[in-house]
Amino acid sequence: MKQFIFFFFIAVPYFSQSLPKGFVYLNKVDPSIQLDLRYITDNNFIGNPIDGYQKHVVITTLPTAKALLKVQTELLKDSLSLKIFDAYRPQQAVDQFIKWAKKLNDTLKKSQFYPNVKKSELFKKGYIATKSSHTRGSTVDVTIVDLKKGKALDMGSSFDFFGEISHPFSPKINALQKKNRMMLRAVMVKYNFTPYNKEWWHFTLKGEIFTDTYFNFLVE
């Protein structure tokens, strides 16, 4: 009698967390948008991974994701792409920023991120706040990548650099850097994002669905 051996393969699905109503993983809407999430690494102004960031994923509100899809669709026509540094940010991350800002002797990353600003002035100058629009889910920190060259456009300052050179219209940048900033600003504004006057990378969706709710679920 012939014997038959049957092999059974069980597929183990990957489970993402169940997000609050109104939120989505950006890669479910547009997987082509590049990610460089600084707060899950030590490449940030504190110098350590930030509380609440567990996985290299971007979470936003659904209207924000749909608007980013429109931005990306336009950029791709010119062989460009969005790159996201941060999007939804848990309140516990903001709380960590606050605690860090009060420890005036912790200046590990000062030379890289705030060489010309006293740490004691970060609150006063608006670089650190007790509440962040990121925590409402409709704010993103972004730049543009040249897909042909495989690198980000020169914006004149790095992400999260605390200083006047990061202001969108800073006179300290050259003509090319200004052109790149204005390109980013124009395409984001075109699709309903509002710029922030102290950070060229920071945009908030107009008419955001959560105007006064600050969430604290994990980025995972």
N, C-alpha and C positions, 0 to 999 in steps of 0.2 A: 504493500500500500504506500502510495506517495504521501509524503508529509509536506504540509504547507506551513511556512512560518510567516506570520503576519507581524509587521512592524507598525506600531502606532506612534505617530508624532503629535505631540500636544503643543500647540502654539501658545506661548505665554505672552499676552498682550502687555504693552507698555501703558501704564495708567498715569495720567496727569491728575493733578488735584482738581476737584470740582470748584470752579471759580464762582465768585459771587455773580448774581445776575447782572448783566450789562458788560461783563469783562470777557475778553478772549485772549488766546495766545496768538500773537501776531503772525507766526508762521502758518497758522491755519488759514489766514486771509491772504498773505503774500510771503511765501518762503524765500523770495529772491532778495529781500532787504537784508543787508549785511548787519552783523551784530559785533559789537566790541564792548561788552558790558564790564565797565571798569570796577564796579563795586563788588563783584564776586571775586576779584583779584586783589593784590596788594598795590596795583598801579593806580593809586588814587591819592587824594590829598592827606588822608590819614596814614596810609601805608600798610593797611591790613584789610582783609575781606570784611565787608560791612554786614551787620546784623540783618537777617531777613532775606538775604540773597543765597539761595541754595543751588540753583541751576542756571545755566547760561541760556535763559529764555526771556523773551520780551512779552510782557502782559500790558494791555491797554484796554480802555473801554472800546466797545464795538464801533461806535462812530469814529473814534480816533483811528482805529485800524483801517476802516474804509477810506478815510481821508488820506492816510499814508499810502494806501494802495494807489490812489489817484496820483499822488506826488511821484511815486516810484514809476508808474506807467509812463509819465511824461519824461522823467529822467532817462529811462532806458532807451528812449528814442535817440538819445545823443550819446549812448554808451556810457551813461553815468548811473550811479546807484546811491540810494540813501545808505548811511551807516548809523546805527543807533548806539549811543553810549549809555543811555538810561531812559526808562519809561516809567511804568508804575513803580513806586518806591514805598515800601512798608513804613508805617510810622515809627517802628522800632529802629529803623535805619536813621531817620531824622533825629530820634532821641539820642542815638550814638553820636551823631554829628554835634549835638548840643553839648553832651558831656565832654567830648574831645575839645571843643572850642573853649571850654572853661579851664582846661588843663594847659595853662600858658607855657609850661616848660616842655610840653610834648610838641616838638617842632621838627620831627623826623623828615618831613617832606617840604619844609619851608622853601628851600632853594629851588625846588622844581615847580611848586604850585603857587606860592605867595611870597616871593623874595622881597617885594617892595611894600608889603602890607604887614603891619603889626598884627599878630594873632589876636590881641585884645580888641582890635577894631573890626573883626570879621562880622560881628553882629551889626554894628553901627553902619557899616558900609554895604550891608545887604547881601553878603556872600553866604551867610548862615542864617537860618530862620527857624523858629520853633514849629512852624507849620509850612508844608511845601505843597505846591500845586501838583507835584508828581504823585502825591499820596492819594489824590482824587482820581488818578488814572487817565487823565486826558492831556498830560504834558509829556513832551519828549525832548531829549537832548540828541541832536543829530548833526551830521556833516554829510558831505558829498564825496563819493569815490569815483575816480576815473577808471573805468573798467579796462580800458586799453592799456593803461600804464600800471594798473593794479595797485594804486595808492590813492590816499585821500588828497583832495585839493588843499593847497596852502591857504589857510585862513588867517594867518598872522599871529595866532596864539593857539596853544593847545587847549583841549577840553578841560574845564574846571580850573583854568588859570585865573587866580584872583588878582585882578588888576585892571586898570583903565584900558589897557590894550585889548581886552576882551569885549569892551563895549562895541556894539555893532558898527558904529560910525567913528571909531577911534581914529584920530589924525596920525597915530603912530604906525599905521600899517601902510604898505606900498599899494600901488595902483592895481596890481594883479590880485593881491589879497582882498582888497576892497571889492573888486569885480566878483571874486568867488563868494564872498559873504553876501553880496547883493543878489547873486544868482540863487543861493540857498534861501534867502529871505523872500525873494519874489515868488518862487515856486511854492513855498510853504504858505505864504499869505494868499496866494491864488486859490488854494484849497482849504481856506477857512481857518488857518492858524494865526494866532497873535504872537508877535515876537516879544522878547523881554529886552529892556533897554540896557542891561548890564552884561548880557551874555549872548554872543552871536549864535550859539548852538541851541538855545532854549526857546521852545514854542509850545503854546497851549491852544487847544482847539476851542474856537468860539462856540458858545452855546453848550458847553460841557454838561453832561447829564448829572454829574454829582458836583454840586457847587459848594457844599459845606460839609461833606462827609470825608473823613480822613481814614483810609482803610489800613489794616495791619496784617493782612494775610501774607504768607510767605511767597517769595518769587521762587517757584519750584515746579 
